Amino acid sequence: MAVNIRKITAADNVATAAMIRTILEEFKIDKPGTVYTDPTTDRLSVLFEHPGSAYWLAEEDGEIIGGCGIYPTEGLPAGCVELVKLYTSAASRGKGVGKMLMEKSIESAQHFGYNEIYLESFPELTTAIAMYEKTGFKKLSAPLGNWGHFACNVWMLLVL
């Protein structure tokens, strides 16, 4: 599998939003308080123009098969960034695409000088949570920051 990892562009917005919403529907977490209803999901390239942020796409044969990024979410402690919107298409799972995207995002966090990475998830995403734990993320008992995704109920932190 020849996967290309690259930064998101405006031309990717529609396909990326569709991929994300399809995955949330697949896991039955397409509900308010998630990126499913977040209006920024439809214009991710604009969102990730914010200083200290980056969003990476995995592409195979011209098709977007995954994405992941970092974003300096309001309310996070100094030096902390959020790992956001890690999604991989059903066909690409189990092939290391999610791990590649997460690692590229962690590299971006280090490049920007962050020393902690926070994330929010759902218990239904067991494979992703296992990958986070294997990478060194530790579960928290309460959320950090103010992203507005109040439906998420798994919170984790990685100290770099």
Phi and psi in degrees as GROMACS dihedral restraints (atoms count N, CA, C in turn):
[ dihedral_restraints ]
;  ai    aj    ak    al  type     phi  dphi    fc
    3     4     5     6     1   -97.0    20    10
    4     5     6     7     1    98.8    20    10
    6     7     8     9     1  -103.3    20    10
    7     8     9    10     1   131.3    20    10
    9    10    11    12     1  -103.0    20    10
   10    11    12    13     1   127.1    20    10
   12    13    14    15     1  -103.5    20    10
   13    14    15    16     1   124.8    20    10
   15    16    17    18     1  -148.3    20    10
   16    17    18    19     1   164.1    20    10
   18    19    20    21     1   -73.5    20    10
   19    20    21    22     1   149.9    20    10
   21    22    23    24     1   -68.5    20    10
   22    23    24    25     1   148.0    20    10
   24    25    26    27     1  -127.5    20    10
   25    26    27    28     1   168.5    20    10
   27    28    29    30     1   -57.8    20    10
   28    29    30    31     1   -33.5    20    10
   30    31    32    33     1   -66.3    20    10
   31    32    33    34     1   -14.6    20    10
   33    34    35    36     1   -93.3    20    10
   34    35    36    37     1    -9.4    20    10
   36    37    38    39     1   -56.2    20    10
   37    38    39    40     1   -49.4    20    10
   39    40    41    42     1   -65.1    20    10
   40    41    42    43     1   -48.0    20    10
   42    43    44    45     1   -66.0    20    10
   43    44    45    46     1   -37.9    20    10
   45    46    47    48     1   -68.0    20    10
   46    47    48    49     1   -44.7    20    10
   48    49    50    51     1   -61.8    20    10
   49    50    51    52     1   -40.8    20    10
   51    52    53    54     1   -63.8    20    10
   52    53    54    55     1   -42.8    20    10
   54    55    56    57     1   -60.8    20    10
   55    56    57    58     1   -48.3    20    10
   57    58    59    60     1   -59.7    20    10
   58    59    60    61     1   -47.6    20    10
   60    61    62    63     1   -66.9    20    10
   61    62    63    64     1   -36.2    20    10
   63    64    65    66     1   -61.7    20    10
   64    65    66    67     1   -42.4    20    10
   66    67    68    69     1   -67.5    20    10
   67    68    69    70     1   -42.2    20    10
   69    70    71    72     1   -62.3    20    10
   70    71    72    73     1   -38.2    20    10
   72    73    74    75     1   -64.3    20    10
   73    74    75    76     1   -42.6    20    10
   75    76    77    78     1   -56.5    20    10
   76    77    78    79     1   -41.4    20    10
   78    79    80    81     1   -92.3    20    10
   79    80    81    82     1     6.0    20    10
   81    82    83    84     1    57.7    20    10
   82    83    84    85     1    39.3    20    10
   84    85    86    87     1  -122.6    20    10
   85    86    87    88     1    33.3    20    10
   87    88    89    90     1   -89.5    20    10
   88    89    90    91     1    75.3    20    10
   90    91    92    93     1  -138.3    20    10
   91    92    93    94     1   165.5    20    10
   93    94    95    96     1   -57.5    20    10
   94    95    96    97     1   149.1    20    10
   96    97    98    99     1    87.2    20    10
   97    98    99   100     1    10.4    20    10
   99   100   101   102     1  -126.4    20    10
  100   101   102   103     1   176.8    20    10
  102   103   104   105     1   -65.7    20    10
  103   104   105   106     1   -13.7    20    10
  105   106   107   108     1   -58.2    20    10
  106   107   108   109     1   -41.9    20    10
  108   109   110   111     1  -103.4    20    10
  109   110   111   112     1    -1.8    20    10
  111   112   113   114     1   -69.9    20    10
  112   113   114   115     1   121.6    20    10
  114   115   116   117     1   -63.4    20    10
  115   116   117   118     1   -21.9    20    10
  117   118   119   120     1   -70.1    20    10
  118   119   120   121     1   -16.9    20    10
  120   121   122   123     1   -60.8    20    10
  121   122   123   124     1   -29.4    20    10
  123   124   125   126     1   -82.0    20    10
  124   125   126   127     1    -7.5    20    10
  126   127   128   129     1  -142.4    20    10
  127   128   129   130     1    54.0    20    10
  129   130   131   132     1   -61.6    20    10
  130   131   132   133     1   -33.7    20    10
  132   133   134   135     1   -62.1    20    10
  133   134   135   136     1   -34.7    20    10
  135   136   137   138     1   -71.6    20    10
  136   137   138   139     1   -45.6    20    10
  138   139   140   141     1   -55.1    20    10
  139   140   141   142     1   -42.6    20    10
  141   142   143   144     1   -87.4    20    10
  142   143   144   145     1    15.1    20    10
  144   145   146   147     1   -82.4    20    10
  145   146   147   148     1   -11.5    20    10
  147   148   149   150     1   -60.0    20    10
  148   149   150   151     1   135.0    20    10
  150   151   152   153     1   -56.4    20    10
  151   152   153   154     1   139.3    20    10
  153   154   155   156     1    80.9    20    10
  154   155   156   157     1    12.1    20    10
  156   157   158   159     1  -121.8    20    10
  157   158   159   160     1   162.7    20    10
  159   160   161   162     1  -160.1    20    10
  160   161   162   163     1   143.1    20    10
  162   163   164   165     1  -131.1    20    10
  163   164   165   166     1   126.7    20    10
  165   166   167   168     1  -109.1    20    10
  166   167   168   169     1   139.2    20    10
  168   169   170   171     1  -113.6    20    10
  169   170   171   172     1   145.7    20    10
  171   172   173   174     1  -103.3    20    10
  172   173   174   175     1   129.9    20    10
  174   175   176   177     1  -129.8    20    10
  175   176   177   178     1   137.1    20    10
  177   178   179   180     1  -135.1    20    10
  178   179   180   181     1   126.0    20    10
  180   181   182   183     1    50.5    20    10
  181   182   183   184     1    41.3    20    10
  183   184   185   186     1    78.8    20    10
  184   185   186   187     1     1.1    20    10
  186   187   188   189     1  -108.1    20    10
  187   188   189   190     1   135.1    20    10
  189   190   191   192     1   -75.9    20    10
  190   191   192   193     1   121.8    20    10
  192   193   194   195     1  -116.7    20    10
  193   194   195   196     1    -0.6    20    10
  195   196   197   198     1  -178.7    20    10
  196   197   198   199     1   167.7    20    10
  198   199   200   201     1  -160.9    20    10
  199   200   201   202     1   155.8    20    10
  201   202   203   204     1  -167.2    20    10
  202   203   204   205     1   149.1    20    10
  204   205   206   207     1  -155.3    20    10
  205   206   207   208     1  -176.0    20    10
  207   208   209   210     1  -127.3    20    10
  208   209   210   211     1   147.1    20    10
  210   211   212   213     1  -148.2    20    10
  211   212   213   214     1   133.2    20    10
  213   214   215   216     1   -78.2    20    10
  214   215   216   217     1    75.6    20    10
  216   217   218   219     1   -59.2    20    10
  217   218   219   220     1   136.8    20    10
  219   220   221   222     1   -57.5    20    10
  220   221   222   223     1   137.5    20    10
  222   223   224   225     1    91.4    20    10
  223   224   225   226     1    -7.0    20    10
  225   226   227   228     1   -75.0    20    10
  226   227   228   229     1   152.3    20    10
  228   229   230   231     1   -60.4    20    10
  229   230   231   232     1   156.9    20    10
  231   232   233   234     1   -55.7    20    10
  232   233   234   235     1   136.9    20    10
  234   235   236   237     1    83.2    20    10
  235   236   237   238     1     3.3    20    10
  237   238   239   240     1  -112.2    20    10
  238   239   240   241     1   138.8    20    10
  240   241   242   243     1  -127.7    20    10
  241   242   243   244     1   157.1    20    10
  243   244   245   246     1  -100.7    20    10
  244   245   246   247     1   134.6    20    10
  246   247   248   249     1   -81.3    20    10
  247   248   249   250     1   121.5    20    10
  249   250   251   252     1  -128.6    20    10
  250   251   252   253     1   151.2    20    10
  252   253   254   255     1    51.9    20    10
  253   254   255   256     1    51.2    20    10
  255   256   257   258     1   -87.1    20    10
  256   257   258   259     1   110.4    20    10
  258   259   260   261     1  -138.4    20    10
  259   260   261   262     1   142.8    20    10
  261   262   263   264     1  -133.9    20    10
  262   263   264   265     1   142.3    20    10
  264   265   266   267     1   -63.6    20    10
  265   266   267   268     1   154.5    20    10
  267   268   269   270     1   -54.7    20    10
  268   269   270   271     1   -42.3    20    10
  270   271   272   273     1   -68.5    20    10
  271   272   273   274     1   -22.4    20    10
  273   274   275   276     1   -97.3    20    10
  274   275   276   277     1    -5.1    20    10
  276   277   278   279     1   -69.0    20    10
  277   278   279   280     1   146.4    20    10
  279   280   281   282     1    82.0    20    10
  280   281   282   283     1     7.4    20    10
  282   283   284   285     1  -115.4    20    10
  283   284   285   286     1     9.8    20    10
  285   286   287   288     1    86.7    20    10
  286   287   288   289     1     4.1    20    10
  288   289   290   291     1   -66.1    20    10
  289   290   291   292     1   -46.0    20    10
  291   292   293   294     1   -61.0    20    10
  292   293   294   295     1   -41.2    20    10
  294   295   296   297     1   -63.9    20    10
  295   296   297   298     1   -42.7    20    10
  297   298   299   300     1   -60.7    20    10
  298   299   300   301     1   -44.2    20    10
  300   301   302   303     1   -66.1    20    10
  301   302   303   304     1   -42.5    20    10
  303   304   305   306     1   -64.0    20    10
  304   305   306   307     1   -44.3    20    10
  306   307   308   309     1   -62.8    20    10
  307   308   309   310     1   -39.5    20    10
  309   310   311   312     1   -64.6    20    10
  310   311   312   313     1   -38.1    20    10
  312   313   314   315     1   -68.8    20    10
  313   314   315   316     1   -39.8    20    10
  315   316   317   318     1   -63.3    20    10
  316   317   318   319     1   -40.8    20    10
  318   319   320   321     1   -59.4    20    10
  319   320   321   322     1   -41.2    20    10
  321   322   323   324     1   -62.8    20    10
  322   323   324   325     1   -42.6    20    10
  324   325   326   327     1   -60.3    20    10
  325   326   327   328     1   -43.4    20    10
  327   328   329   330     1   -65.2    20    10
  328   329   330   331     1   -40.8    20    10
  330   331   332   333     1   -58.6    20    10
  331   332   333   334     1   -40.0    20    10
  333   334   335   336     1   -81.4    20    10
  334   335   336   337     1    -5.2    20    10
  336   337   338   339     1    88.8    20    10
  337   338   339   340     1    14.9    20    10
  339   340   341   342     1   -72.5    20    10
  340   341   342   343     1   151.4    20    10
  342   343   344   345     1  -118.4    20    10
  343   344   345   346     1    -1.1    20    10
  345   346   347   348     1  -143.4    20    10
  346   347   348   349     1   148.4    20    10
  348   349   350   351     1  -128.2    20    10
  349   350   351   352     1   125.6    20    10
  351   352   353   354     1  -105.8    20    10
  352   353   354   355     1   150.7    20    10
  354   355   356   357     1  -147.5    20    10
  355   356   357   358     1   158.4    20    10
  357   358   359   360     1  -124.4    20    10
  358   359   360   361     1   142.7    20    10
  360   361   362   363     1  -151.8    20    10
  361   362   363   364     1  -166.0    20    10
  363   364   365   366     1  -130.0    20    10
  364   365   366   367     1   146.6    20    10
  366   367   368   369     1   -61.3    20    10
  367   368   369   370     1   -24.5    20    10
  369   370   371   372     1   -63.9    20    10
  370   371   372   373     1   -23.0    20    10
  372   373   374   375     1   -92.1    20    10
  373   374   375   376     1    60.4    20    10
  375   376   377   378     1   -60.2    20    10
  376   377   378   379     1   -39.8    20    10
  378   379   380   381     1   -65.3    20    10
  379   380   381   382     1   -43.2    20    10
  381   382   383   384     1   -64.2    20    10
  382   383   384   385     1   -44.0    20    10
  384   385   386   387     1   -62.2    20    10
  385   386   387   388     1   -40.3    20    10
  387   388   389   390     1   -62.3    20    10
  388   389   390   391     1   -40.3    20    10
  390   391   392   393     1   -64.5    20    10
  391   392   393   394     1   -42.6    20    10
  393   394   395   396     1   -60.7    20    10
  394   395   396   397     1   -46.5    20    10
  396   397   398   399     1   -61.7    20    10
  397   398   399   400     1   -41.4    20    10
  399   400   401   402     1   -63.6    20    10
  400   401   402   403     1   -30.2    20    10
  402   403   404   405     1   -78.0    20    10
  403   404   405   406     1   -17.7    20    10
  405   406   407   408     1   117.5    20    10
  406   407   408   409     1     0.3    20    10
  408   409   410   411     1   -66.4    20    10
  409   410   411   412     1   139.6    20    10
  411   412   413   414     1  -115.2    20    10
  412   413   414   415     1   141.1    20    10
  414   415   416   417     1   -69.5    20    10
  415   416   417   418     1   143.6    20    10
  417   418   419   420     1  -109.8    20    10
  418   419   420   421     1   159.6    20    10
  420   421   422   423     1   -91.1    20    10
  421   422   423   424     1    -8.6    20    10
  423   424   425   426     1  -153.5    20    10
  424   425   426   427     1   159.2    20    10
  426   427   428   429     1   -75.3    20    10
  427   428   429   430     1   159.5    20    10
  429   430   431   432     1  -116.7    20    10
  430   431   432   433     1   162.0    20    10
  432   433   434   435     1    72.9    20    10
  433   434   435   436     1  -174.5    20    10
  435   436   437   438     1  -143.1    20    10
  436   437   438   439     1    59.9    20    10
  438   439   440   441     1   -77.7    20    10
  439   440   441   442     1   -29.2    20    10
  441   442   443   444     1    98.2    20    10
  442   443   444   445     1     2.1    20    10
  444   445   446   447     1   -90.0    20    10
  445   446   447   448     1    72.2    20    10
  447   448   449   450     1   -68.5    20    10
  448   449   450   451     1   -13.1    20    10
  450   451   452   453     1   -79.2    20    10
  451   452   453   454     1   -19.9    20    10
  453   454   455   456     1   -66.8    20    10
  454   455   456   457     1   138.5    20    10
  456   457   458   459     1  -134.8    20    10
  457   458   459   460     1    17.4    20    10
  459   460   461   462     1  -123.0    20    10
  460   461   462   463     1   125.6    20    10
  462   463   464   465     1  -126.3    20    10
  463   464   465   466     1   135.3    20    10
  465   466   467   468     1  -140.4    20    10
  466   467   468   469     1   156.6    20    10
  468   469   470   471     1  -138.9    20    10
  469   470   471   472     1   137.7    20    10
  471   472   473   474     1  -117.9    20    10
  472   473   474   475     1   125.7    20    10
  474   475   476   477     1   -93.2    20    10
  475   476   477   478     1   123.4    20    10
